[in-house]
Amino acid sequence: MKEKKYLLFGKLVDPVNRTIMNAGVSVEDGKIAKITPAEKKSGKFILPGFVDSHVHIESSMLTPGEFARLAVRHGTVATVSDPHEIANVCGKEGLRFMIEDGKKVPLKFHFGVPSCVPATGFETAGATLNAKIVEELLKSDDYLFLSEMMNYPGVIYNDTEVWEKIRSAIKLNKPIDGHAPGVTGENLKKYAGAKISTDHESATIDEAIEKINNGIKTQIREGSAAKNFNALYPLIIKYPEKVMLCTDDYHPDDLVNGHINLLIKRGLEKGIDLFNLLTVACVNPVKHYNLHVGLLQTGDPADFIIIDDLENFNVLETYINGEKVYDNGKTLFEYKAGKPVNNFKRERISENDLLVKDKGKNIRVIKCFDGQLFTSSIVVKTNTRNEHVIPDVKNDILKLVVINRYNNSEPAIGFIHGIGFKDGAVAQSIAHDSHNIIAAGTNDEDLLKAINTVISLKGGIAISEKGNIHQLRLEIAGLMSSGSGEKTASAYAELNELAKSLGSSFKSPLMTLSFMALLVIPELKLGDKGLFDINAFSQVSLFVD
C-alpha cells in the first residue's frame, strides 16, 4: 500500500487496554494517527503484529530478507534476533551481512551482540568476539541488546572476560539475554544478579517459576527441535506479564507453515485468555526490549495485522509502518540476496581419518531424545572389528563425527544412541554453535561420502544412502541459502524425510543432529576437540575403564 493516509474499519483488538471494539483506524505517514469508535460493522479483526522474542535467523537456512518474506504471511512484524550462528563462522563480517540484509525488507529485525563467540573455550570457531569488540558493537545503534549469555559457569564463577561483557551492556543500558538450562538455587541467584533478564531454556514449570521469581522473564520456546509450549503454557495464565514467545531455532519447512500465530491458535484451543496471549506475543517483547514496534495505540508505528476471526485466526493482511506487506496469500515486497559471506577452509578427508582404535572395553555414548537439546551419557560395551570400534547398528549405536571446518585438524569421533539410522549417513555444516561439520552414520563408507560432499559444497547438508548422494548447498556461511524460502524449505523437507527413511523416528533428525555439538546444553556432547561433559564443564575420554 503506497498511500500516506488511509482509514481502516474492523473489530480492533487492543491488548494494552484489553478491549475489543468496532473502530476506524486512521493511518498517516506510517503511524496510527487516530482510533475512533465506529458504528460501521466489520467481520474482520485488527490486531498488533507478532514479535518473535528470540530467534536465530540463520537456523531458518534463509537470509533475513527471505525469512521476512515468509514470516509476514503469518502476521510477524518484528523479531529479536541473536546472530551468533553467523558470528561464530564469520565474525563481524557476518554480523554486518545480517544487518544490511535485514534493512532491505520492511520486517523489523532487532539484532543483539553475540556474547559467546566462541561459545566455549573447548571448541574451534571461525571468529572471536572478545570483551573489547563486544563493547564496541554494543555502542552502535544497530545492536539493541547483549545476546544470550550461554557461558553461565563464567557468570557464576566470575570469569573476567564474561563479566566485562556484562558490565558493558549494563553501562550502555542495554538488556542482557540469558541461557541457563537447569540452573537453580544460589547459582541462579548469582546469574540473575548479573542483570540477565530473560531465559528461553526452561523445560519445566518449576524451573521457569524459579527464574521468574529471581527476576528473569521466561521466553516459551517452540522451535523445530526444542518444543516447550505444552509444558510451559500455564505460565501465560499465571504470569502473563513475565512471559514471551519465541522459536529460537526454526527451520524453513516449519516457517512456511506458520510462526508465532500457531502458538496463539494453540493457546486459544487450550482456553487461554486472548489478551494474555497477545500480551506475551506482542506487548511484552516491545516493552522489554524497547522496540520501535507499534501496539495499535495512537501515535504508534502502524504495525498491525488483519485476521478473519478469533477462532480460525487466519492472517489476511500484514502492515508494517503503515505499508501493506502481505495481502491474502501474496507478499508485497521484492527482495534479492546480496553477495554471500563464508569461512570454510577444510580439505577432504580419507577413510583412515574415521578409524577409532580400540582402547578399552567400554565407551561413553551420547543418548539423544526427540524434540530435546538435552542429552544423557550412557556407557556401552565396545563393538569391534580388526581392533577398531565400529557402529553397533542393531543396538542403535552409531558413529558421530565432528570435523573442524576452519583448518585440517584431526576429526573428533564419538558414538550416539537414539537417532535410529539403520542405513547410510548424514553430514552437515550446521552444528551449533561453532558450525563445524557434524555427521552421524552406520558405516564409514557412507560417512566419508556425506562428509566430503559437505566439504566440496563449502557448506550444506548431505545424505549418503545406498551409494546415492542427496544434498543442499548452503553457500552463505555454510548456514543459509541465497535461494527462495519456498525452494529451500522444500529441499530441506525432502532431506529430512530421507533422513527419517534411514530409520529415525525423530520428527527432525537433521535438527537434532545439529545440536549434538552444542557444548552449553547438558549432558554429553561432541565438539571438534572431543567429547565434552557439560555438567563437569570439561573434556572427557571416549573410553571408560
LUMPA-590214 format. One record per residue (C-alpha): residue in three letters; x, y, z. Coordinates in steps of 0.05 Angstrom, whole numbers, plus 32768, in hexadecimal, padded with zeros to 4 digits. Each point is the difference from the previous one (the first is absolute). Layout:
LUMPA-590214
(atom ALA, (X, Y, Z))
...
***
This chain:
LUMPA-590214
(atom MET, (8000, 8000, 8000))
(atom LYS, (801F, 8042, 7FEA))
(atom GLU, (7FCE, 8031, 801E))
(atom LYS, (801B, 8030, 8034))
(atom LYS, (7FBB, 8005, 8020))
(atom TYR, (7FC6, 7FCE, 8005))
(atom LEU, (7FC9, 7FE7, 802D))
(atom LEU, (7FF1, 7FB7, 8012))
(atom PHE, (7FC2, 7FE5, 8024))
(atom GLY, (7FFD, 7FC1, 8029))
(atom LYS, (7FF9, 7FE2, 8045))
(atom LEU, (803E, 801C, 8021))
(atom VAL, (8020, 7FD1, 8033))
(atom ASP, (8028, 802A, 8031))
(atom PRO, (802C, 7FD7, 802E))
(atom VAL, (801A, 803D, 8025))
(atom ASN, (7FBB, 8016, 8018))
(atom ARG, (7FE3, 7FB9, 7FF9))
(atom THR, (7FC5, 8016, 7FD6))
(atom ILE, (7FDE, 7FEC, 7FBF))
(atom MET, (7FD7, 8034, 7FDB))
(atom ASN, (7FE8, 8014, 7FBB))
(atom ALA, (802F, 8037, 7FEC))
(atom GLY, (801D, 8029, 7FC8))
(atom VAL, (804B, 8001, 7FFF))
(atom SER, (801E, 803D, 7FDE))
(atom VAL, (8047, 7FF6, 7FE5))
(atom GLU, (802B, 803B, 7FEC))
(atom ASP, (8049, 7FFF, 7FEB))
(atom GLY, (800A, 7FBA, 801D))
(atom LYS, (7FE2, 800E, 8044))
(atom ILE, (7FBD, 7FF6, 8023))
(atom ALA, (7FE4, 8047, 7FFC))
(atom LYS, (7FBD, 7FF3, 8021))
(atom ILE, (7FD3, 7FC8, 8019))
(atom THR, (7FB6, 800F, 8004))
(atom PRO, (7FC5, 7FD4, 8014))
(atom ALA, (7FD5, 7FF0, 7FC4))
(atom GLU, (7FBA, 7FE8, 7FF4))
(atom LYS, (8016, 7FE1, 7FBE))
(atom LYS, (8002, 7FB5, 8009))
(atom SER, (8038, 7FD4, 7FE5))
(atom GLY, (800C, 7FB6, 8003))
(atom LYS, (804B, 800A, 8002))
(atom PHE, (802C, 800A, 803C))
(atom ILE, (803B, 8030, 8006))
(atom LEU, (8038, 7FEB, 8030))
(atom PRO, (8048, 8014, 800E))
(atom GLY, (8033, 7FD8, 7FD9))
(atom PHE, (8027, 7FC8, 8021))
(atom VAL, (8048, 8003, 801A))
(atom ASP, (802E, 7FC4, 8005))
(atom SER, (8025, 8011, 8040))
(atom HIS, (803D, 7FD4, 7FF3))
(atom VAL, (8013, 7FE2, 7FBD))
(atom HIS, (8040, 7FEE, 7FDB))
(atom ILE, (7FED, 8014, 7FB8))
(atom GLU, (8039, 7FD4, 7FE6))
(atom SER, (7FDC, 7FC2, 8019))
(atom SER, (7FCA, 800B, 7FCD))
(atom MET, (8037, 7FF5, 7FCC))
(atom LEU, (7FE6, 8040, 7FE0))
(atom THR, (801C, 8046, 7FFC))
(atom PRO, (7FDC, 8035, 802A))
(atom GLY, (7FDD, 8018, 7FC1))
(atom GLU, (7FE5, 7FBB, 7FEE))
(atom PHE, (7FED, 7FF3, 8048))
(atom ALA, (7FD8, 8040, 7FFE))
(atom ARG, (7FDC, 7FEC, 7FC0))
(atom LEU, (7FE5, 7FC2, 8023))
(atom ALA, (7FF6, 801C, 8046))
(atom VAL, (7FD3, 803B, 7FEC))
(atom ARG, (7FCE, 7FCD, 7FE3))
(atom HIS, (7FF4, 7FE9, 8047))
(atom GLY, (7FF9, 8044, 8020))
(atom THR, (8046, 8009, 8019))
(atom VAL, (8017, 8048, 7FFD))
(atom ALA, (8040, 7FFD, 8029))
(atom THR, (8035, 7FD3, 801E))
(atom VAL, (8033, 8004, 8037))
(atom SER, (803A, 7FDC, 7FE0))
(atom ASP, (8041, 7FE4, 8019))
(atom PRO, (8030, 7FF9, 7FC5))
(atom HIS, (8033, 7FD6, 8025))
(atom GLU, (7FFC, 7FC7, 7FCD))
(atom ILE, (801F, 802A, 7FC9))
(atom ALA, (802C, 8025, 8032))
(atom ASN, (8020, 7FBE, 8014))
(atom VAL, (8010, 7FF3, 7FB7))
(atom CYS, (8010, 8045, 7FE3))
(atom GLY, (8007, 8030, 803B))
(atom LYS, (7FF0, 8049, 7FF4))
(atom GLU, (7FFB, 7FF6, 7FB5))
(atom GLY, (7FC7, 7FCF, 800C))
(atom LEU, (7FDD, 8030, 802F))
(atom ARG, (8004, 8037, 7FCD))
(atom PHE, (7FE2, 7FD2, 7FCB))
(atom MET, (7FC3, 7FF2, 802C))
(atom ILE, (7FF4, 8049, 8011))
(atom GLU, (8006, 8019, 7FB9))
(atom ASP, (7FD6, 7FC8, 7FE4))
(atom GLY, (7FCA, 800D, 8034))
(atom LYS, (7FFD, 8049, 7FEB))
(atom LYS, (7FEA, 7FEC, 7FBA))
(atom VAL, (7FBB, 7FEB, 8018))
(atom PRO, (7FC7, 801E, 802A))
(atom LEU, (8000, 7FCD, 8039))
(atom LYS, (8020, 801E, 803E))
(atom PHE, (803E, 7FD8, 8013))
(atom HIS, (8020, 8011, 8042))
(atom PHE, (8045, 7FE2, 8008))
(atom GLY, (8029, 7FF5, 803E))
(atom VAL, (804B, 7FFA, 800A))
(atom PRO, (8013, 7FB6, 8009))
(atom SER, (801D, 7FF7, 8045))
(atom CYS, (8021, 7FBC, 7FF6))
(atom VAL, (802A, 7FFB, 7FC1))
(atom PRO, (801A, 7FCB, 8006))
(atom ALA, (7FCC, 7FE2, 802E))
(atom THR, (8036, 7FDE, 802A))
(atom GLY, (804C, 7FFB, 8000))
(atom PHE, (7FFB, 7FB6, 7FF2))
(atom GLU, (7FEF, 8006, 7FB5))
(atom THR, (8018, 8022, 7FC2))
(atom ALA, (7FD6, 8038, 7FE1))
(atom GLY, (800F, 802C, 7FC4))
(atom ALA, (8004, 8040, 8029))
(atom THR, (8007, 801D, 8045))
(atom LEU, (7FD8, 803A, 801C))
(atom ASN, (8026, 8015, 803E))
(atom ALA, (7FE9, 8031, 8035))
(atom LYS, (801F, 803B, 7FDB))
(atom ILE, (7FDD, 7FEF, 7FBF))
(atom VAL, (7FBE, 7FF3, 8024))
(atom GLU, (8001, 8045, 8020))
(atom GLU, (8012, 8021, 7FBE))
(atom LEU, (7FC4, 7FDE, 7FDF))
(atom LEU, (7FD0, 800F, 8039))
(atom LYS, (800E, 804A, 7FF7))
(atom SER, (7FE1, 7FFC, 7FBB))
(atom ASP, (7FB6, 800E, 7FF6))
(atom ASP, (7FFF, 7FC2, 7FD4))
(atom TYR, (8000, 7FD4, 803E))
(atom LEU, (7FCA, 8004, 8035))
(atom PHE, (8017, 7FCE, 8034))
(atom LEU, (8035, 7FCF, 8016))
(atom SER, (7FEC, 7FBC, 7FE4))
(atom GLU, (7FF6, 7FC2, 802A))
(atom MET, (8037, 7FF5, 8034))
(atom MET, (800A, 7FB6, 7FF5))
(atom ASN, (803F, 7FFE, 802A))
(atom TYR, (7FD9, 7FFC, 8040))
(atom PRO, (803B, 7FDF, 8025))
(atom GLY, (8028, 803E, 7FED))
(atom VAL, (7FCC, 802C, 8020))
(atom ILE, (7FF9, 7FD6, 803E))
(atom TYR, (804B, 7FF6, 800B))
(atom ASN, (8015, 8047, 7FEE))
(atom ASP, (8024, 7FF7, 7FBE))
(atom THR, (8021, 8043, 7FF2))
(atom GLU, (7FF0, 8003, 7FB6))
(atom VAL, (7FB7, 7FED, 800A))
(atom TRP, (7FF6, 8035, 8035))
(atom GLU, (8021, 8035, 7FD5))
(atom LYS, (7FCB, 7FF3, 7FCA))
(atom ILE, (7FC8, 8003, 8034))
(atom ARG, (8019, 8041, 801D))
(atom SER, (8004, 801F, 7FBB))
(atom ALA, (7FB6, 7FF0, 7FF4))
(atom ILE, (7FEC, 801B, 8044))
(atom LYS, (8029, 8040, 7FF5))
(atom LEU, (7FDF, 800B, 7FBD))
(atom ASN, (7FBB, 7FF0, 801C))
(atom LYS, (7FF4, 7FC6, 7FD0))
(atom PRO, (7FD9, 7FC1, 8015))
(atom ILE, (8025, 7FBF, 800B))
(atom ASP, (7FE1, 7FBF, 7FE7))
(atom GLY, (800B, 7FC0, 8026))
(atom HIS, (800B, 7FB6, 7FF3))
(atom ALA, (8001, 7FD8, 8040))
(atom PRO, (7FE7, 7FB8, 7FF6))
(atom GLY, (7FF4, 7FDE, 8043))
(atom VAL, (8022, 8037, 8029))
(atom THR, (7FDE, 8006, 8044))
(atom GLY, (800B, 8016, 8048))
(atom GLU, (803A, 802C, 8013))
(atom ASN, (801F, 7FF9, 7FBB))
(atom LEU, (7FC0, 801C, 7FE1))
(atom LYS, (8000, 803A, 8031))
(atom LYS, (8047, 8011, 7FEB))
(atom TYR, (7FED, 7FFB, 7FB7))
(atom ALA, (7FC2, 802C, 8008))
(atom GLY, (8029, 8030, 8029))
(atom ALA, (8029, 800F, 7FC2))
(atom LYS, (7FC1, 8024, 7FE6))
(atom ILE, (7FF2, 7FC8, 7FCF))
(atom SER, (7FB7, 800B, 7FF1))
(atom THR, (7FE6, 7FC7, 7FD4))
(atom ASP, (8008, 7FB5, 7FF6))
(atom HIS, (7FE4, 7FD1, 7FCB))
(atom GLU, (801D, 7FBF, 801A))
(atom SER, (7FCD, 7FEC, 8035))
(atom ALA, (7FE4, 7FBB, 7FF3))
(atom THR, (7FD2, 7FFB, 803D))
(atom ILE, (7FCF, 802D, 8024))
(atom ASP, (8028, 7FFE, 8041))
(atom GLU, (8040, 8015, 7FDD))
(atom ALA, (7FDD, 803A, 7FDE))
(atom ILE, (7FDD, 8018, 803F))
(atom GLU, (8041, 8000, 8027))
(atom LYS, (801F, 802B, 7FCA))
(atom ILE, (7FC4, 802F, 7FFF))
(atom ASN, (8005, 8006, 804C))
(atom ASN, (8048, 8015, 7FF6))
(atom GLY, (7FED, 8037, 7FCF))
(atom ILE, (800C, 7FDA, 7FBF))
(atom LYS, (7FC9, 8001, 7FCD))
(atom THR, (7FF0, 7FBD, 7FDF))
(atom GLN, (7FFF, 7FFB, 7FB4))
(atom ILE, (7FD6, 7FC3, 7FF0))
(atom ARG, (8024, 7FDE, 7FC6))
(atom GLU, (7FDF, 7FD9, 7FCA))
(atom GLY, (8035, 7FF3, 7FCB))
(atom SER, (800C, 7FC9, 7FCE))
(atom ALA, (8026, 7FD4, 8031))
(atom ALA, (7FF3, 801B, 8046))
(atom LYS, (7FB6, 8005, 800F))
(atom ASN, (7FEB, 801A, 8044))
(atom PHE, (7FBC, 801F, 7FF4))
(atom ASN, (7FD7, 7FC5, 801A))
(atom ALA, (8028, 7FFE, 8040))
(atom LEU, (8003, 804A, 800D))
(atom TYR, (7FBF, 801F, 7FE6))
(atom PRO, (7FE0, 8004, 8046))
(atom LEU, (8032, 8038, 800D))
(atom ILE, (7FD9, 802B, 7FCF))
(atom ILE, (7FC4, 7FFA, 802E))
(atom LYS, (8025, 800C, 8042))
(atom TYR, (8038, 8030, 7FEB))
(atom PRO, (7FE9, 8023, 7FC0))
(atom GLU, (802C, 803D, 800D))
(atom LYS, (803F, 7FD4, 8009))
(atom VAL, (7FFC, 7FD5, 7FC2))
(atom MET, (8010, 8007, 7FB6))
(atom LEU, (7FFD, 7FD0, 7FC4))
(atom CYS, (803A, 7FEB, 7FD5))
(atom THR, (8017, 7FCC, 7FCE))
(atom ASP, (804B, 8003, 800D))
(atom ASP, (8013, 7FD1, 7FC7))
(atom TYR, (7FCB, 7FF9, 7FCA))
(atom HIS, (800A, 7FDB, 7FBF))
(atom PRO, (7FE5, 8017, 7FBC))
(atom ASP, (7FCE, 7FC7, 7FF8))
(atom ASP, (7FE0, 8016, 8041))
(atom LEU, (8002, 804A, 7FF0))
(atom VAL, (7FDB, 7FF4, 7FBE))
(atom ASN, (7FC5, 7FE5, 8029))
(atom GLY, (7FFD, 8032, 8039))
(atom HIS, (8025, 8027, 8035))
(atom ILE, (7FEA, 8021, 8042))
(atom ASN, (7FB8, 8000, 7FE6))
(atom LEU, (7FFE, 7FB4, 8009))
(atom LEU, (800F, 8008, 804A))
(atom ILE, (7FC6, 8031, 8007))
(atom LYS, (7FD2, 7FCD, 7FE0))
(atom ARG, (8018, 7FC9, 802E))
(atom GLY, (7FF9, 802D, 803C))
(atom LEU, (7FB8, 8010, 7FEE))
(atom GLU, (7FF1, 7FB6, 7FF7))
(atom LYS, (8019, 7FF6, 8047))
(atom GLY, (7FD1, 8035, 801A))
(atom ILE, (8034, 8036, 800E))
(atom ASP, (7FE5, 8047, 8002))
(atom LEU, (800B, 8023, 7FBD))
(atom PHE, (801C, 803F, 8021))
(atom ASN, (8032, 7FD7, 8028))
(atom LEU, (8017, 7FE0, 7FBF))
(atom LEU, (8007, 8043, 7FDD))
(atom THR, (8025, 801C, 803C))
(atom VAL, (8036, 7FCA, 7FFB))
(atom ALA, (8002, 8001, 7FB3))
(atom CYS, (7FFE, 804B, 7FF4))
(atom VAL, (8003, 802D, 803D))
(atom ASN, (8036, 7FE2, 802C))
(atom PRO, (8038, 7FFC, 7FCC))
(atom VAL, (7FF3, 8048, 7FEA))
(atom LYS, (8003, 8019, 8047))
(atom HIS, (8039, 7FD5, 8018))
(atom TYR, (802F, 8011, 7FC7))
(atom ASN, (7FE4, 8046, 7FF3))
(atom LEU, (7FF2, 7FEE, 7FB8))
(atom HIS, (7FE7, 8034, 7FCE))
(atom VAL, (7FC5, 7FD3, 7FF1))
(atom GLY, (7FB7, 8016, 8004))
(atom LEU, (7FCB, 7FE4, 802F))
(atom LEU, (7FC3, 8020, 7FDF))
(atom GLN, (8003, 803E, 802C))
(atom THR, (7FF8, 8047, 7FE6))
(atom GLY, (8045, 8019, 7FEA))
(atom ASP, (801D, 7FBB, 7FF9))
(atom PRO, (8021, 7FE6, 7FC0))
(atom ALA, (7FC8, 7FE1, 7FD7))
(atom ASP, (8015, 7FB7, 8009))
(atom PHE, (7FC2, 7FD4, 8001))
(atom ILE, (7FDD, 7FC5, 7FE0))
(atom ILE, (7FBA, 7FF0, 7FE9))
(atom ILE, (7FE4, 7FBB, 800E))
(atom ASP, (7FBF, 7FDE, 7FED))
(atom ASP, (7FE7, 7FEF, 8046))
(atom LEU, (8017, 7FEE, 8046))
(atom GLU, (7FF7, 7FB5, 7FF6))
(atom ASN, (8021, 7FEF, 7FBE))
(atom PHE, (8032, 803A, 8009))
(atom ASN, (8013, 8001, 7FB6))
(atom VAL, (802C, 803C, 7FEF))
(atom LEU, (7FE3, 8025, 7FC5))
(atom GLU, (802C, 803F, 7FFE))
(atom THR, (803F, 8018, 8022))
(atom TYR, (8015, 8049, 8006))
(atom ILE, (8044, 801B, 8016))
(atom ASN, (800B, 804B, 8009))
(atom GLY, (7FBD, 8009, 7FDE))
(atom GLU, (8015, 7FDB, 7FC1))
(atom LYS, (7FD9, 7FC2, 7FED))
(atom VAL, (8035, 7FCA, 7FF9))
(atom TYR, (7FD3, 7FC3, 7FFA))
(atom ASP, (7FBC, 7FF8, 7FE1))
(atom ASN, (7FD7, 7FBF, 7FFC))
(atom GLY, (8038, 7FD1, 7FEC))
(atom LYS, (8030, 8030, 7FE0))
(atom THR, (803D, 8023, 801C))
(atom LEU, (8002, 8046, 7FE5))
(atom PHE, (804A, 8013, 8002))
(atom GLU, (803B, 7FEB, 7FD5))
(atom TYR, (8041, 7FE5, 801A))
(atom LYS, (8043, 7FE9, 7FE3))
(atom ALA, (8038, 7FE2, 802A))
(atom GLY, (8044, 8021, 8000))
(atom LYS, (8045, 7FE2, 7FF6))
(atom PRO, (800B, 7FC3, 802C))
(atom VAL, (8032, 7FFF, 8039))
(atom ASN, (8022, 7FC0, 8017))
(atom ASN, (803A, 7FE3, 8027))
(atom PHE, (800F, 7FB9, 7FEA))
(atom LYS, (8048, 7FE7, 7FFB))
(atom ARG, (7FF9, 7FB5, 800B))
(atom GLU, (801D, 7FCF, 7FCE))
(atom ARG, (7FE4, 7FBB, 7FF1))
(atom ILE, (800C, 7FC7, 8031))
(atom SER, (8012, 7FB6, 7FF5))
(atom GLU, (7FE0, 7FC1, 801C))
(atom ASN, (803C, 7FF8, 802F))
(atom ASP, (7FEC, 8042, 8021))
(atom LEU, (7FC1, 7FDE, 8019))
(atom LEU, (8020, 7FC4, 8021))
(atom VAL, (7FFC, 7FF9, 804C))
(atom LYS, (8035, 7FD4, 801F))
(atom ASP, (7FE4, 7FD4, 8037))
(atom LYS, (801D, 8015, 8043))
(atom GLY, (7FD0, 7FE0, 8032))
(atom LYS, (7FC2, 7FD6, 800D))
(atom ASN, (7FCE, 8039, 8009))
(atom ILE, (7FF2, 8043, 7FE0))
(atom ARG, (7FD8, 803E, 8012))
(atom VAL, (7FC5, 8009, 7FD1))
(atom ILE, (7FD4, 803E, 7FF6))
(atom LYS, (7FB7, 7FEE, 8009))
(atom CYS, (7FD3, 8031, 7FDB))
(atom PHE, (7FB5, 800B, 8003))
(atom ASP, (7FCC, 8016, 7FCF))
(atom GLY, (7FEE, 8049, 8006))
(atom GLN, (8034, 800F, 8036))
(atom LEU, (8044, 8022, 8000))
(atom PHE, (8013, 7FDD, 8041))
(atom THR, (8024, 7FBD, 7FFC))
(atom SER, (8016, 7FCD, 8033))
(atom SER, (8040, 7FD7, 8005))
(atom ILE, (7FFE, 7FB5, 7FFE))
(atom VAL, (8038, 7FCC, 8001))
(atom VAL, (7FFE, 7FC4, 7FD1))
(atom LYS, (802E, 7FC7, 7FED))
(atom THR, (802B, 800C, 7FC3))
(atom ASN, (7FEE, 7FDF, 7FBE))
(atom THR, (8042, 7FF2, 7FDD))
(atom ARG, (801B, 7FE7, 7FBD))
(atom ASN, (804A, 7FFB, 7FEF))
(atom GLU, (8011, 8023, 8041))
(atom HIS, (7FD5, 803C, 7FEF))
(atom VAL, (7FBF, 8016, 8022))
(atom ILE, (7FC6, 7FFF, 7FCE))
(atom PRO, (7FB6, 8012, 8003))
(atom ASP, (7FD0, 7FCD, 801E))
(atom VAL, (7FC5, 800E, 7FD4))
(atom LYS, (7FD6, 7FC9, 801E))
(atom ASN, (8002, 8023, 8043))
(atom ASP, (7FFD, 8046, 7FE2))
(atom ILE, (8047, 8014, 8011))
(atom LEU, (8016, 802A, 7FC5))
(atom LYS, (8042, 8024, 7FF2))
(atom LEU, (7FFF, 804B, 800B))
(atom VAL, (8035, 802C, 7FE0))
(atom VAL, (8010, 804A, 8009))
(atom ILE, (8034, 801E, 7FD0))
(atom ASN, (801E, 8045, 8006))
(atom ARG, (7FEB, 8028, 7FC3))
(atom TYR, (8033, 8037, 800D))
(atom ASN, (803F, 7FD6, 7FFA))
(atom ASN, (8016, 7FB9, 7FF1))
(atom SER, (8006, 7FE6, 8047))
(atom GLU, (7FF0, 7FB8, 8012))
(atom PRO, (7FB6, 7FEE, 8003))
(atom ALA, (7FDF, 7FF5, 8044))
(atom ILE, (7FDA, 7FBE, 8003))
(atom GLY, (7FCD, 7FE7, 8031))
(atom PHE, (7FC1, 7FD6, 7FFF))
(atom ILE, (7FB6, 8010, 8007))
(atom HIS, (7FC1, 7FDB, 8014))
(atom GLY, (7FB8, 8013, 7FF1))
(atom ILE, (8002, 801E, 7FBB))
(atom GLY, (7FEF, 7FBB, 7FE3))
(atom PHE, (801F, 7FFD, 7FBB))
(atom LYS, (8002, 7FB9, 7FE5))
(atom ASP, (8026, 8012, 7FC0))
(atom GLY, (8028, 8038, 7FE1))
(atom ALA, (801D, 8040, 801E))
(atom VAL, (7FEF, 8049, 8007))
(atom ALA, (8032, 803B, 8002))
(atom GLN, (7FF4, 804B, 8006))
(atom SER, (8024, 8041, 800F))
(atom ILE, (7FC9, 8015, 802F))
(atom ALA, (801B, 7FED, 8044))
(atom HIS, (7FF1, 8031, 8038))
(atom ASP, (8023, 802B, 8012))
(atom SER, (8044, 7FFE, 7FDD))
(atom HIS, (7FE1, 7FE0, 7FC2))
(atom ASN, (8036, 7FCE, 7FF1))
(atom ILE, (7FEC, 7FC3, 7FD7))
(atom ILE, (7FD7, 7FCD, 8026))
(atom ALA, (7FED, 7FBB, 7FE6))
(atom ALA, (7FDE, 7FC1, 8019))
(atom GLY, (8000, 7FBE, 7FDC))
(atom THR, (7FFB, 7FB5, 8000))
(atom ASN, (8041, 7FF4, 7FDA))
(atom ASP, (8040, 8023, 7FEC))
(atom GLU, (7FF4, 7FFD, 7FB5))
(atom ASP, (7FC0, 8028, 8003))
(atom LEU, (801D, 802E, 8035))
(atom LEU, (803B, 8010, 7FD3))
(atom LYS, (7FD3, 800F, 7FC4))
(atom ALA, (7FD2, 802D, 8027))
(atom ILE, (8038, 8026, 8023))
(atom ASN, (8028, 800B, 7FC1))
(atom THR, (7FC2, 8018, 7FDB))
(atom VAL, (7FF6, 8036, 8035))
(atom ILE, (8049, 8013, 7FF9))
(atom SER, (7FFB, 8005, 7FB4))
(atom LEU, (7FC2, 802D, 8008))
(atom LYS, (8024, 802B, 8033))
(atom GLY, (7FC4, 7FF9, 802C))
(atom GLY, (7FBD, 7FDD, 7FFD))
(atom ILE, (7FDC, 7FBF, 800F))
(atom ALA, (8010, 7FBC, 7FE0))
(atom ILE, (7FE1, 7FBB, 8008))
(atom SER, (8021, 7FC1, 7FE6))
(atom GLU, (7FD4, 7FC3, 7FF9))
(atom LYS, (8008, 7FC3, 7FD5))
(atom GLY, (8038, 8021, 7FD8))
(atom ASN, (7FD6, 803E, 7FF1))
(atom ILE, (800F, 8046, 8017))
(atom HIS, (7FC9, 8034, 800E))
(atom GLN, (8015, 8047, 8010))
(atom LEU, (7FEC, 8048, 8010))
(atom ARG, (8034, 8036, 7FF7))
(atom LEU, (8002, 8037, 8035))
(atom GLU, (802F, 8031, 7FE0))
(atom ILE, (7FF8, 8038, 8034))
(atom ALA, (802E, 7FED, 803A))
(atom GLY, (7FED, 7FB7, 7FF6))
(atom LEU, (7FBF, 8012, 8024))
(atom MET, (7FD2, 8023, 7FCF))
(atom SER, (7FEA, 7FFB, 7FB8))
(atom SER, (7FF9, 803C, 7FD3))
(atom GLY, (7FC6, 7FDE, 7FDD))
(atom SER, (7FB6, 800B, 800C))
(atom GLY, (7FE1, 7FED, 8042))
(atom GLU, (7FCF, 7FD0, 7FDE))
(atom LYS, (8035, 7FDB, 7FD9))
(atom THR, (802F, 7FFB, 803D))
(atom ALA, (7FC6, 7FE8, 802B))
(atom SER, (7FED, 7FCB, 7FCD))
(atom ALA, (8048, 7FE7, 7FF7))
(atom TYR, (800B, 7FFD, 804B))
(atom ALA, (7FBE, 7FDC, 800C))
(atom GLU, (8014, 7FCC, 7FCD))
(atom LEU, (8043, 7FF5, 8021))
(atom ASN, (7FDF, 7FFB, 8045))
(atom GLU, (7FCF, 7FCB, 7FE6))
(atom LEU, (803A, 7FDA, 7FE1))
(atom ALA, (8025, 8002, 8042))
(atom LYS, (7FC2, 7FE3, 8022))
(atom SER, (7FFB, 7FCA, 7FCB))
(atom LEU, (8045, 7FE8, 8015))
(atom GLY, (7FDE, 7FE8, 8040))
(atom SER, (7FF9, 803C, 802D))
(atom SER, (7FBE, 800A, 8025))
(atom PHE, (8013, 8048, 8011))
(atom LYS, (7FD5, 8038, 7FE4))
(atom SER, (803D, 8027, 7FEB))
(atom PRO, (803F, 7FD4, 8002))
(atom LEU, (8029, 8035, 7FDB))
(atom MET, (7FEE, 8034, 8034))
(atom THR, (8010, 7FD1, 8039))
(atom LEU, (8043, 7FF0, 7FE1))
(atom SER, (8011, 804A, 7FFB))
(atom PHE, (7FFE, 8006, 804C))
(atom MET, (802D, 7FC5, 8010))
(atom ALA, (803D, 802F, 7FFE))
(atom LEU, (7FE0, 8035, 802D))
(atom LEU, (802E, 8000, 803C))
(atom VAL, (7FD4, 802C, 802C))
(atom ILE, (7FC3, 7FD2, 8004))
(atom PRO, (8009, 7FC5, 802F))
(atom GLU, (8013, 7FC8, 8006))
(atom LEU, (8031, 7FE3, 7FCE))
(atom LYS, (8012, 801D, 7FBC))
(atom LEU, (8037, 7FF9, 7FCB))
(atom GLY, (8028, 803C, 7FEB))
(atom ASP, (8038, 8003, 7FCD))
(atom LYS, (8032, 7FF4, 8039))
(atom GLY, (7FDC, 7FC3, 801C))
(atom LEU, (7FCA, 7FEC, 8030))
(atom PHE, (7FE9, 8035, 8032))
(atom ASP, (7FDC, 7FF6, 8042))
(atom ILE, (7FD7, 803F, 800A))
(atom ASN, (7FF0, 7FF2, 8049))
(atom ALA, (804B, 7FFC, 8010))
(atom PHE, (800F, 8034, 7FCB))
(atom SER, (803C, 7FD9, 7FE8))
(atom GLN, (8015, 7FD0, 7FCA))
(atom VAL, (7FFC, 7FB5, 800D))
(atom SER, (801B, 7FC2, 7FE0))
(atom LEU, (7FD8, 7FD4, 7FD0))
(atom PHE, (8018, 7FC2, 8025))
(atom VAL, (7FEA, 7FEF, 8046))
(atom ASP, (8026, 7FD1, 802E))
***
